[in-house]
């Protein structure tokens, strides 16, 4: 048994020494006030990945978000809170490399669950997200994704609800994300 454990530890160490793993992700905070209405959004999206070779990588992003909409009427505050959980595995192909800048596309799946009070929504998506990575140094990279090309199915969780099916290309600023990665 000791030999098996030592062999497994040696294999794990050898893999890690040659590994090109990365961790990172993004965070977000936003608050908007308009009259008596306040909307606050907090997002945390950690990500971990592994470079298989010079062009291919696999990874997964896990996300949590919290939204609170508050309205004050006659000195009484009423609020609606929503929690969002997401999981997004992907495969990344880097198709162009320039000195410190890499252009890539992520192909993957995602599942998002949103709960606001008793209301629930489940969203599944499959598609591609183009992006750019700027290598600030050997260990740190700034990464941005812009857009989405693919299919999305979204359905509220109550009797009689019909699913919304979306297919298309979205390259506007509302689908722009930024993050930092630490490369091992």
C-alpha angles and dihedrals in degrees: 000000000000091000092052092049092047090049091051091049091049092049092048092049093048091049092048093048091056095035123113097204124162137195128192140100137165143284132201142189127180135165125185126189125192117168108306094345123093125183120191124186127187122184133184118182114174117187136192128187146167128219108226093189139330093300108023131066136164126208149151133226122202119195141194127183134176126197128188122187113191129188124186115206121175091343094308118114119215119186139185118205128198131189122202126196122185139179122190122177115188148173116224126208118192106207102173133032125190119176099286099354126082127187116209145163125220118211115193157117130262138192122194126186119194124189123186111172105305093340117100133183131189121198127187123188138178124186151088133297119193117213150167129228121200112198104218090184137330093293107030129062132179110217130192131182122199124190139343133245114192152061129308131187118194126181134175114227105240135096113281096016115142123214121246111224118198130183124175154087120286117186102156130115094263090074096049115120132179132199146159125235130199111210118211 
